[in-house]
Amino acid sequence: MTVQIAPATAADLSTVTQLLAAQLQEHTIPLAPERLVEAIRGALADDGRALVLLARQGQETLGVAYLSFQWTLERGGAAMWLEELYVDPEHRGERIGQRLLEAALDVGRARSCNSVELEVEASHARAANLYARAGFHALDRVRWTLPLR
């Protein structure tokens, strides 16, 4: 059976939430469950704001990619942010991550994005290798944040 990559719908809320909660937990990123659900609902309601891709084989969901869109001066217009790419640990090494990445890049091209932006934890060499093989390069920057709520 082949792996299918397709956009998630509102009916996939529970599945997407489970996968992204596992991703955040794996990387020790604290986010209250209700805030996670709020963000996912917003993404599923407006694909101009964000798009969630699911990798499935039959009825089993293997992975997820969360894409958001922005208009950025530094990239001269439309840019896509690959916020999360997560593959269920039982299916890593099966090229699911590569398939999700390729599908995400196709979305960026179809939407005339000038770039795809992402971040990788410094200790996550496996993910960095995936992105390097796809032609991404690291920027010499440090990301900063200020939580407002």
Phi, psi and omega in degrees: 000139184269157177275132178249135176247125181209156177297143175284157176239176179303329179293344181266008185309312183296315180297313180297318180299315180299314181295314182288329174296319178296319178299311182296320179295317180301326182258012177053049177254111183284129174206124180301139182307321181292328177289323176298312180298319179300315180295317181293317177302316179298322178293315183290337182276339186214097183285358171278338179272313183203160178219136179247124177256139177243139173258122182229150172230107187063233179270355184268131176266125187258334184189174185214148170231131180249117184245135173233160188238143180214163175249113189237135178296315186297333179255004175073030178134225187295134175221150177246136179253117175274091187286316183220139170222115187226133175240133177309132184307329179292344184243011176289148183088003180254013178070019178293316178301318178296319179296318177296318179298314179300317179296320178298315179297322176299319177298313180301318178294316181298331180265012178057036176289142179279339180201165170239126182250149176199169173227152179228133174300140183305329183272359186261072185297325182298316178293317179301321179296318178302312183289323178297318178298332180274358177103001177290154174225149181285143174263148179271073183217164173239127180278137179239156178213153173224102178297132180257343173209000000 
